[in-house]
Amino acid sequence: MSIIELKDVSFVYGKKTPYEITALDNVSLNIEENLITGLIGHTGSGKSTLVQLLNGLLKPSSGNVFVDGEDIWEKPKKIGQIRYKVGMVMQYPEYQLFADTVWDDIAYGPKNMKLSMEEIEHRVQKSAEFCGLDKETLSKSPFDLSGGQKRRVALAGVMAMNPKILVLDEPAAGLDPKGRREILGGIRKYREESGTSVIIVSHSMEDMAMYCDNVVVMSKARVLLNGKCEEVFSEHQLLKENGLDVPEITNIVLKLREKGINIPSNIYTVEGAVSALAQMYGSTSAVKGKEVRHGF
């Protein structure tokens, strides 16, 4: 079932000026409920514009955006309610922080929702705990925290509003591998426990392959591909023709095929490659032996 639907959506910056740029060109797209959907594409492909349309930060130049079956611009005065339903964490979310304490920053959204103090306290504690923020941290200034901790605070602030859809624009940008795993692994755990539909914008094919269920590929203001990870990453040639790559393990698999090893070409994770080779050679230890003999 689709939680988000775009119908013939276009968006133009600087319309009817010498600086006019078409960021989205007649895009139609369905995003499924209760999954993590990755959104990838080069800078300028339209992906950041697209996600800002989902909760009304931008209004389409033409076309319609539906969230949970509702045209979000049918009643413009109620667009604020859509923003509670579609929580968004922008790229470098640490720059979204502003309050005196971490507690106040996380509580800001629930307070605006006019919740009771008891419910606000419950949501702050729950989201902080989920994001790995202890009670001592809640009393600190968010500006005294590390970059990774600041991202956790920004994420907790959105989670505290219990959005039905969570949109994250490059949530792991600039983090080391350990930080990326903690942030993205935590998001996946949150999706599994809460049932929230998640959309992640990223340049990293490896992150998309590891953490997403479906992938949408943007190119030149249009949707190039949309489907399950194995379907999208099997389109090696089309991706490369549009200046995009596939996960590194997929490149390795393709090289194995060139050398006569008949492994399926739609593999996009290390686990998938090990499983496929183990089936071919009988065990993971046999796989390692074959790798040595073939020189990989």
C-alpha positions in Angstrom: 0.0 0.0 0.0 1.3 3.5 -0.9 1.8 5.9 2.0 3.0 8.7 -0.4 1.9 9.3 -4.0 3.1 12.0 -6.4 1.0 12.6 -9.5 2.5 14.5 -12.4 4.5 16.7 -10.1 6.7 19.5 -11.4 8.7 22.1 -9.5 10.4 25.1 -11.0 12.7 27.5 -9.2 12.8 31.1 -10.4 9.7 30.6 -12.6 9.4 33.1 -15.4 12.8 34.7 -14.6 16.2 34.4 -16.4 17.3 32.0 -13.7 14.4 29.4 -14.1 15.4 25.9 -13.3 13.2 22.8 -13.5 14.0 20.7 -10.5 11.2 18.1 -11.0 9.7 17.4 -14.4 6.3 15.7 -14.4 7.2 13.1 -11.7 4.8 10.3 -10.7 5.9 8.1 -7.9 4.4 5.8 -5.2 6.3 5.1 -1.9 5.2 2.0 0.0 4.1 2.0 3.6 6.1 0.5 6.5 9.4 0.2 4.5 12.6 2.1 4.3 12.9 3.7 0.9 16.2 5.1 -0.4 16.3 8.1 -2.6 19.5 8.5 -4.6 20.9 10.6 -7.4 23.5 13.1 -8.3 23.4 16.7 -6.9 20.9 18.5 -9.0 18.9 15.4 -9.8 15.8 16.7 -7.9 15.9 14.4 -4.8 16.2 17.2 -2.2 13.4 19.2 -3.8 11.3 16.1 -3.9 11.5 15.4 -0.2 10.7 19.1 0.7 7.5 18.6 -1.2 6.4 15.7 1.0 5.5 17.8 4.1 4.7 21.1 2.4 8.0 22.9 2.8 7.6 23.5 -1.0 4.5 23.6 -3.0 4.4 21.9 -6.5 4.4 24.2 -9.5 2.0 21.6 -10.9 0.6 18.2 -10.0 -0.5 16.7 -6.6 1.2 15.3 -3.5 -0.8 12.8 -1.5 0.1 11.6 2.0 -1.8 8.8 3.4 -4.4 9.3 0.7 -4.8 13.1 1.4 -3.9 15.8 -1.1 -1.7 17.9 1.2 -2.6 21.2 -0.5 -6.3 20.7 -0.7 -6.6 22.6 2.5 -3.6 24.9 2.7 -4.5 26.2 6.2 -4.0 22.7 7.6 -0.6 22.1 6.1 0.9 22.3 9.6 -0.9 19.0 10.5 0.9 17.4 7.5 4.2 18.4 9.0 3.4 16.5 12.2 2.6 13.4 10.1 5.8 13.8 7.9 8.8 14.4 10.1 11.8 15.7 8.3 15.5 15.8 9.4 17.4 18.0 6.9 21.1 17.4 5.9 23.4 18.4 8.7 20.6 18.4 11.2 22.9 19.7 14.0 22.2 23.1 12.4 18.6 22.8 13.3 19.3 22.9 17.0 18.5 26.1 18.9 17.3 25.5 22.5 19.2 26.0 25.8 19.1 22.3 26.6 18.8 19.0 24.8 15.6 18.3 26.7 14.1 21.6 25.4 15.1 20.9 21.9 13.6 17.4 21.8 10.4 18.7 23.6 9.9 21.6 21.1 7.8 19.6 18.6 5.6 17.8 21.2 4.9 21.2 23.0 3.7 22.7 19.7 1.4 19.7 19.3 -0.3 20.9 22.6 0.3 17.7 24.4 0.1 17.3 28.1 3.3 17.8 30.1 3.2 14.2 31.1 3.0 13.0 27.5 5.8 15.4 26.5 8.0 14.1 29.2 7.3 10.5 28.1 8.1 11.2 24.5 11.3 13.1 25.3 12.6 10.3 27.5 11.5 7.6 25.0 13.0 9.2 21.9 16.2 10.2 23.8 16.7 6.7 25.0 16.1 5.3 21.6 18.7 7.6 20.1 21.3 6.7 22.8 21.1 10.0 24.8 21.3 9.5 28.6 19.6 11.6 31.3 22.8 13.6 31.9 23.0 14.6 28.3 19.4 16.0 28.4 20.4 18.7 30.8 23.4 19.9 28.6 23.4 22.5 25.9 23.1 20.9 22.5 26.0 23.2 21.3 28.4 21.5 23.7 27.9 18.1 22.1 29.9 16.3 19.4 28.6 16.3 15.8 27.3 12.7 16.1 25.5 13.5 19.4 23.9 16.6 17.8 22.5 14.5 15.0 21.0 12.1 17.6 19.4 15.1 19.3 17.9 16.4 16.0 16.7 12.9 15.2 15.2 12.4 18.7 13.3 15.8 18.3 11.6 14.5 15.2 10.9 11.0 16.6 9.3 12.6 19.7 6.5 13.9 17.4 5.7 10.2 16.5 5.5 11.0 12.7 3.9 8.4 10.5 6.6 9.1 7.9 10.2 10.0 8.7 12.3 11.7 6.0 16.1 11.9 6.4 18.3 13.9 4.1 21.8 12.5 4.2 21.6 11.5 7.9 25.1 10.0 7.9 26.9 12.6 5.8 30.4 13.3 7.2 30.3 10.6 9.8 33.0 7.8 10.1 32.0 4.2 9.4 31.2 3.5 13.0 29.0 6.6 13.2 27.2 5.7 10.0 26.4 2.2 11.3 25.1 3.6 14.6 22.8 6.2 13.0 21.5 4.1 10.1 21.3 0.9 12.1 19.3 2.8 14.8 17.0 4.2 12.1 16.3 0.7 10.8 15.6 -0.6 14.4 13.2 2.4 14.9 11.3 1.5 11.7 11.0 -2.1 12.8 9.7 -1.2 16.3 7.5 1.8 15.4 6.1 0.8 12.0 7.1 4.3 10.7 7.6 4.6 7.0 11.2 6.0 6.4 12.7 7.8 3.4 16.5 8.2 3.4 18.3 10.5 0.9 21.9 9.4 0.3 24.7 9.4 -2.2 26.0 6.1 -0.7 25.0 3.0 -2.7 26.4 0.8 0.1 24.2 2.5 2.7 21.2 2.1 0.4 21.9 -1.6 -0.2 22.4 -2.3 3.5 19.6 -0.5 5.1 16.8 0.1 2.5 14.0 -2.1 1.3 13.2 -0.1 -1.9 15.2 2.4 -3.9 14.2 5.4 -6.0 16.8 6.7 -8.4 16.5 10.3 -9.6 18.2 11.6 -12.7 17.7 14.9 -14.6 14.6 15.9 -12.6 12.8 12.6 -13.3 12.5 9.2 -11.7 14.9 6.8 -13.5 14.3 3.7 -11.5 11.9 2.6 -8.6 11.8 -0.8 -7.1 13.3 -3.3 -4.7 17.0 -3.1 -4.1 17.8 -6.2 -6.1 15.7 -4.9 -9.0 17.3 -1.5 -9.1 20.9 -2.6 -8.6 20.6 -5.2 -11.3 20.3 -2.3 -13.8 24.1 -1.9 -13.8 24.3 -0.5 -17.3 21.5 2.0 -17.0 22.9 3.3 -13.7 26.4 3.7 -15.1 25.0 5.5 -18.2 23.5 8.1 -15.9 26.8 8.6 -14.0 25.8 6.4 -11.0 27.4 3.3 -9.6 26.3 0.1 -7.9 27.5 -1.2 -4.5 31.1 -2.3 -4.6 30.1 -5.9 -3.9 28.0 -5.8 -7.0 31.0 -4.7 -9.0 33.0 -7.6 -7.5 30.2 -10.0 -8.5 30.2 -8.7 -12.1 34.0 -9.3 -12.3 33.5 -12.8 -11.0 31.0 -13.4 -13.7 33.5 -12.1 -16.3 35.9 -14.7 -15.1 33.4 -17.5 -15.6 31.9 -17.9 -12.1 28.1 -18.2 -12.7 27.0 -16.2 -9.7 23.7 -14.3 -9.9 24.2 -10.7 -11.1 21.5 -9.1 -8.9 23.6 -9.4 -5.6 24.1 -6.1 -3.8 25.3 -7.0 -0.2 28.3 -9.0 1.1 25.9 -11.4 2.9 24.1 -12.1 -0.4 27.4 -12.8 -2.1 28.6 -15.1 0.6 25.2 -17.0 0.6 25.2 -17.4 -3.2 28.8 -18.6 -3.3 28.2 -21.0 -0.4 25.3 -22.5 -2.3 27.5 -23.0 -5.3 30.5 -24.5 -3.5 28.8 -26.1 -0.5 30.0 -24.1 2.4 31.5 -20.7 3.4 34.9 -22.4 4.0 34.8 -23.7 0.4 34.0 -20.2 -0.8 37.1 -19.0 0.9 39.1 -21.7 -0.8 37.7 -20.9 -4.2 38.5 -17.2 -3.6 42.1 -18.1 -2.9 42.4 -20.3 -6.0 40.8 -17.7 -8.3 43.1 -15.0 -6.8 40.4 -12.8 -5.2 
